[in-house]
Amino acid sequence: MTEITFQYLVYIWIGIAAVIFPFLLRITAPYGRHAKSGWGPLINNRLAWFLMELPALLVFVFLAFNRGFNFDVVILIAILLWTFHYFHRVVIFPLRIRTKGKKMPVLIMIFALFFNLINGYINGYWFGYLSQGYPSDWMSDPRFVAGALLFVAGFIINLYHDRILISLRKEGNGYKIPFGGLFKYVSSPNFLGEMVEWGGYALLTWCLPTFSFFIWTLVNLLPRALDHHRWYLRKFKEYPVERKAVIPFFL
């Protein structure tokens, strides 16, 4: 595949994200706290997380290592960061979540699996086949430095607030209002962290495929955060009204 053809395909992928974004704002995906009947067969929630995240790890790594080990340092860092994130999502996160007895519609899992397959392919193919690499001074470029800091900060924000949510589930008795950290300002700081993380990744790699992933991260997580926020407000009369959904003081 030529680089021009590949770029056209990525632009189409971004266009699909723009088209489905309004629909995601209207349709609440029926899993987790939003689970409901009528969406077909169900699968164990923990198994579903493992299966639907796995393609993003396997496909990306398989394609990215098409170069063998002939990487410049920046591409190697990009591969390691991606692998680090998705190893956590595929192996560690499903083991940590407290979702005993909960199930997810198979249809939702298939949608997520398809997204991760395409996303892993686009980014893995870029780094493994088309990227011409980075200049020797790229790691001192402000885009790389800021992007790396944002990636690390976003991952820590996501991990820390996931831990708060998981600890609440350990206590039993259903859902509770989360407090601590950025929960003071927003209902879904874990989603905020993931958006910051992949925004940083797009910045430090400075290429169209990783930018497309950042766009898709916003398209997937902004509607979900708004759904969570409305759910909290409906369920808890005492829910802090000053909190926003996902972006402090703004949204």
One Martini backbone bead per residue (centre of mass of N, CA, C, O) as a GRO file, in nm:
protein
  251
    1MET     BB    1   0.095   0.037   0.024
    2THR     BB    2   0.064   0.352  -0.014
    3GLU     BB    3   0.076   0.649   0.146
    4ILE     BB    4  -0.165   0.782   0.008
    5THR     BB    5  -0.371   0.557   0.047
    6PHE     BB    6  -0.347   0.547   0.351
    7GLN     BB    7  -0.439   0.839   0.408
    8TYR     BB    8  -0.722   0.809   0.290
    9LEU     BB    9  -0.813   0.591   0.491
   10VAL     BB   10  -0.777   0.766   0.745
   11TYR     BB   11  -0.977   0.987   0.662
   12ILE     BB   12  -1.217   0.798   0.657
   13TRP     BB   13  -1.197   0.715   0.955
   14ILE     BB   14  -1.247   1.001   1.059
   15GLY     BB   15  -1.521   1.040   0.917
   16ILE     BB   16  -1.668   0.818   1.072
   17ALA     BB   17  -1.643   0.952   1.346
   18ALA     BB   18  -1.808   1.207   1.270
   19VAL     BB   19  -2.074   1.055   1.200
   20ILE     BB   20  -2.116   0.890   1.485
   21PHE     BB   21  -2.115   1.101   1.712
   22PRO     BB   22  -2.421   1.186   1.726
   23PHE     BB   23  -2.519   0.897   1.798
   24LEU     BB   24  -2.359   0.866   2.069
   25LEU     BB   25  -2.518   1.107   2.204
   26ARG     BB   26  -2.803   0.928   2.190
   27ILE     BB   27  -2.656   0.649   2.251
   28THR     BB   28  -2.647   0.409   2.505
   29ALA     BB   29  -2.435   0.190   2.601
   30PRO     BB   30  -2.531  -0.146   2.730
   31TYR     BB   31  -2.311  -0.112   2.986
   32GLY     BB   32  -2.280  -0.154   3.296
   33ARG     BB   33  -2.474   0.094   3.433
   34HIS     BB   34  -2.637   0.070   3.133
   35ALA     BB   35  -2.772  -0.187   3.150
   36LYS     BB   36  -2.978  -0.383   2.915
   37SER     BB   37  -3.217  -0.514   2.746
   38GLY     BB   38  -3.221  -0.605   2.385
   39TRP     BB   39  -2.896  -0.687   2.280
   40GLY     BB   40  -2.874  -0.980   2.316
   41PRO     BB   41  -2.627  -1.157   2.375
   42LEU     BB   42  -2.413  -1.258   2.643
   43ILE     BB   43  -2.107  -1.168   2.827
   44ASN     BB   44  -1.858  -1.176   3.011
   45ASN     BB   45  -1.710  -0.892   3.111
   46ARG     BB   46  -1.411  -0.977   3.141
   47LEU     BB   47  -1.387  -1.128   2.871
   48ALA     BB   48  -1.468  -0.894   2.690
   49TRP     BB   49  -1.232  -0.707   2.752
   50PHE     BB   50  -1.013  -0.895   2.651
   51LEU     BB   51  -1.113  -0.945   2.354
   52MET     BB   52  -1.150  -0.636   2.257
   53GLU     BB   53  -0.839  -0.546   2.322
   54LEU     BB   54  -0.639  -0.748   2.185
   55PRO     BB   55  -0.599  -0.641   1.886
   56ALA     BB   56  -0.440  -0.381   1.960
   57LEU     BB   57  -0.190  -0.549   2.042
   58LEU     BB   58  -0.132  -0.770   1.823
   59VAL     BB   59  -0.148  -0.609   1.557
   60PHE     BB   60   0.049  -0.387   1.618
   61VAL     BB   61   0.301  -0.559   1.685
   62PHE     BB   62   0.316  -0.724   1.426
   63LEU     BB   63   0.348  -0.474   1.232
   64ALA     BB   64   0.574  -0.305   1.371
   65PHE     BB   65   0.784  -0.565   1.341
   66ASN     BB   66   0.854  -0.556   1.033
   67ARG     BB   67   1.144  -0.416   1.091
   68GLY     BB   68   1.215  -0.554   1.330
   69PHE     BB   69   1.497  -0.371   1.485
   70ASN     BB   70   1.476  -0.108   1.279
   71PHE     BB   71   1.488   0.145   1.489
   72ASP     BB   72   1.418   0.423   1.615
   73VAL     BB   73   1.371   0.560   1.918
   74VAL     BB   74   1.084   0.677   1.878
   75ILE     BB   75   0.944   0.427   1.768
   76LEU     BB   76   1.009   0.252   2.011
   77ILE     BB   77   0.854   0.423   2.214
   78ALA     BB   78   0.578   0.404   2.077
   79ILE     BB   79   0.555   0.095   2.103
   80LEU     BB   80   0.590   0.074   2.413
   81LEU     BB   81   0.349   0.250   2.497
   82TRP     BB   82   0.130   0.088   2.362
   83THR     BB   83   0.197  -0.185   2.498
   84PHE     BB   84   0.162  -0.093   2.787
   85HIS     BB   85  -0.132  -0.011   2.775
   86TYR     BB   86  -0.251  -0.288   2.649
   87PHE     BB   87  -0.156  -0.477   2.865
   88HIS     BB   88  -0.328  -0.352   3.081
   89ARG     BB   89  -0.610  -0.386   2.932
   90VAL     BB   90  -0.587  -0.704   2.883
   91VAL     BB   91  -0.470  -0.813   3.172
   92ILE     BB   92  -0.512  -0.626   3.429
   93PHE     BB   93  -0.793  -0.491   3.425
   94PRO     BB   94  -0.979  -0.751   3.419
   95LEU     BB   95  -0.865  -0.843   3.708
   96ARG     BB   96  -0.959  -0.578   3.876
   97ILE     BB   97  -1.239  -0.587   3.822
   98ARG     BB   98  -1.579  -0.559   3.978
   99THR     BB   99  -1.798  -0.794   3.786
  100LYS     BB  100  -1.971  -0.995   3.924
  101GLY     BB  101  -2.224  -1.115   3.702
  102LYS     BB  102  -2.154  -0.946   3.469
  103LYS     BB  103  -2.269  -0.829   3.146
  104MET     BB  104  -2.222  -0.823   2.786
  105PRO     BB  105  -2.290  -0.749   2.487
  106VAL     BB  106  -2.174  -0.892   2.206
  107LEU     BB  107  -2.212  -0.650   2.018
  108ILE     BB  108  -2.030  -0.455   2.173
  109MET     BB  109  -1.775  -0.624   2.155
  110ILE     BB  110  -1.758  -0.625   1.845
  111PHE     BB  111  -1.731  -0.325   1.802
  112ALA     BB  112  -1.469  -0.297   1.972
  113LEU     BB  113  -1.300  -0.502   1.818
  114PHE     BB  114  -1.310  -0.359   1.547
  115PHE     BB  115  -1.178  -0.100   1.633
  116ASN     BB  116  -0.908  -0.228   1.740
  117LEU     BB  117  -0.828  -0.354   1.472
  118ILE     BB  118  -0.809  -0.094   1.302
  119ASN     BB  119  -0.629   0.073   1.491
  120GLY     BB  120  -0.393  -0.129   1.501
  121TYR     BB  121  -0.342  -0.132   1.197
  122ILE     BB  122  -0.285   0.164   1.134
  123ASN     BB  123  -0.049   0.204   1.341
  124GLY     BB  124   0.125  -0.045   1.274
  125TYR     BB  125   0.164   0.011   0.969
  126TRP     BB  126   0.306   0.276   0.998
  127PHE     BB  127   0.556   0.182   1.175
  128GLY     BB  128   0.628  -0.083   0.989
  129TYR     BB  129   0.608   0.059   0.673
  130LEU     BB  130   0.599   0.404   0.643
  131SER     BB  131   0.776   0.522   0.835
  132GLN     BB  132   1.073   0.741   0.830
  133GLY     BB  133   1.100   0.861   1.091
  134TYR     BB  134   1.330   1.045   1.301
  135PRO     BB  135   1.506   1.277   1.405
  136SER     BB  136   1.766   1.304   1.632
  137ASP     BB  137   1.611   1.575   1.775
  138TRP     BB  138   1.312   1.497   1.860
  139MET     BB  139   1.342   1.457   2.182
  140SER     BB  140   1.375   1.792   2.201
  141ASP     BB  141   1.107   1.845   2.113
  142PRO     BB  142   0.823   1.990   2.234
  143ARG     BB  143   0.628   1.767   2.133
  144PHE     BB  144   0.762   1.529   2.272
  145VAL     BB  145   0.777   1.627   2.561
  146ALA     BB  146   0.476   1.697   2.601
  147GLY     BB  147   0.363   1.422   2.512
  148ALA     BB  148   0.502   1.246   2.726
  149LEU     BB  149   0.380   1.388   2.973
  150LEU     BB  150   0.083   1.341   2.895
  151PHE     BB  151   0.085   1.038   2.886
  152VAL     BB  152   0.168   0.987   3.179
  153ALA     BB  153  -0.051   1.158   3.313
  154GLY     BB  154  -0.295   1.010   3.188
  155PHE     BB  155  -0.236   0.731   3.301
  156ILE     BB  156  -0.244   0.810   3.601
  157ILE     BB  157  -0.528   0.923   3.607
  158ASN     BB  158  -0.669   0.667   3.514
  159LEU     BB  159  -0.562   0.471   3.732
  160TYR     BB  160  -0.648   0.622   3.991
  161HIS     BB  161  -0.963   0.638   3.924
  162ASP     BB  162  -1.009   0.340   3.886
  163ARG     BB  163  -0.934   0.266   4.176
  164ILE     BB  164  -1.166   0.412   4.311
  165LEU     BB  165  -1.395   0.256   4.172
  166ILE     BB  166  -1.306  -0.029   4.260
  167SER     BB  167  -1.321   0.024   4.569
  168LEU     BB  168  -1.628   0.067   4.574
  169ARG     BB  169  -1.699  -0.225   4.477
  170LYS     BB  170  -1.572  -0.375   4.720
  171GLU     BB  171  -1.794  -0.266   4.928
  172GLY     BB  172  -2.051  -0.271   4.788
  173ASN     BB  173  -2.384  -0.180   4.751
  174GLY     BB  174  -2.319  -0.068   4.495
  175TYR     BB  175  -2.336   0.240   4.394
  176LYS     BB  176  -2.130   0.536   4.428
  177ILE     BB  177  -1.995   0.825   4.521
  178PRO     BB  178  -1.718   0.969   4.407
  179PHE     BB  179  -1.401   1.047   4.562
  180GLY     BB  180  -1.134   1.220   4.470
  181GLY     BB  181  -0.945   1.408   4.316
  182LEU     BB  182  -1.109   1.478   4.010
  183PHE     BB  183  -1.398   1.433   4.133
  184LYS     BB  184  -1.436   1.731   4.218
  185TYR     BB  185  -1.492   1.815   3.893
  186VAL     BB  186  -1.560   1.519   3.777
  187SER     BB  187  -1.716   1.212   3.675
  188SER     BB  188  -1.464   1.127   3.445
  189PRO     BB  189  -1.133   1.110   3.496
  190ASN     BB  190  -1.056   0.852   3.345
  191PHE     BB  191  -1.128   0.968   3.066
  192LEU     BB  192  -0.950   1.212   3.073
  193GLY     BB  193  -0.684   1.054   3.091
  194GLU     BB  194  -0.713   0.910   2.814
  195MET     BB  195  -0.721   1.166   2.642
  196VAL     BB  196  -0.446   1.274   2.730
  197GLU     BB  197  -0.276   1.034   2.648
  198TRP     BB  198  -0.351   1.035   2.330
  199GLY     BB  199  -0.272   1.324   2.284
  200GLY     BB  200   0.027   1.281   2.357
  201TYR     BB  201   0.085   1.066   2.142
  202ALA     BB  202   0.023   1.245   1.896
  203LEU     BB  203   0.240   1.457   1.964
  204LEU     BB  204   0.506   1.276   1.981
  205THR     BB  205   0.453   1.152   1.678
  206TRP     BB  206   0.333   1.330   1.454
  207CYS     BB  207   0.065   1.176   1.313
  208LEU     BB  208  -0.216   1.065   1.160
  209PRO     BB  209  -0.286   0.794   1.305
  210THR     BB  210  -0.271   0.907   1.602
  211PHE     BB  211  -0.480   1.128   1.554
  212SER     BB  212  -0.716   0.937   1.493
  213PHE     BB  213  -0.718   0.814   1.776
  214PHE     BB  214  -0.785   1.069   1.928
  215ILE     BB  215  -1.055   1.120   1.794
  216TRP     BB  216  -1.182   0.846   1.882
  217THR     BB  217  -1.155   0.895   2.183
  218LEU     BB  218  -1.352   1.131   2.191
  219VAL     BB  219  -1.596   0.991   2.055
  220ASN     BB  220  -1.620   0.764   2.279
  221LEU     BB  221  -1.590   0.932   2.568
  222LEU     BB  222  -1.775   1.178   2.575
  223PRO     BB  223  -2.053   1.033   2.570
  224ARG     BB  224  -1.995   0.851   2.816
  225ALA     BB  225  -1.955   1.081   3.020
  226LEU     BB  226  -2.237   1.204   2.987
  227ASP     BB  227  -2.391   0.953   3.075
  228HIS     BB  228  -2.271   0.933   3.358
  229HIS     BB  229  -2.359   1.210   3.461
  230ARG     BB  230  -2.666   1.169   3.429
  231TRP     BB  231  -2.678   0.920   3.609
  232TYR     BB  232  -2.588   1.049   3.874
  233LEU     BB  233  -2.815   1.266   3.886
  234ARG     BB  234  -3.048   1.056   3.898
  235LYS     BB  235  -2.952   0.866   4.144
  236PHE     BB  236  -2.832   1.133   4.305
  237LYS     BB  237  -2.948   1.395   4.486
  238GLU     BB  238  -2.645   1.463   4.624
  239TYR     BB  239  -2.505   1.542   4.381
  240PRO     BB  240  -2.258   1.735   4.266
  241VAL     BB  241  -2.336   2.016   4.072
  242GLU     BB  242  -2.036   2.128   4.005
  243ARG     BB  243  -1.992   1.909   3.830
  244LYS     BB  244  -1.862   1.774   3.559
  245ALA     BB  245  -1.808   1.532   3.330
  246VAL     BB  246  -1.472   1.579   3.204
  247ILE     BB  247  -1.421   1.899   3.194
  248PRO     BB  248  -1.311   2.128   3.377
  249PHE     BB  249  -1.545   2.398   3.381
  250PHE     BB  250  -1.697   2.294   3.092
  251LEU     BB  251  -1.811   1.951   3.053
   0.00000   0.00000   0.00000
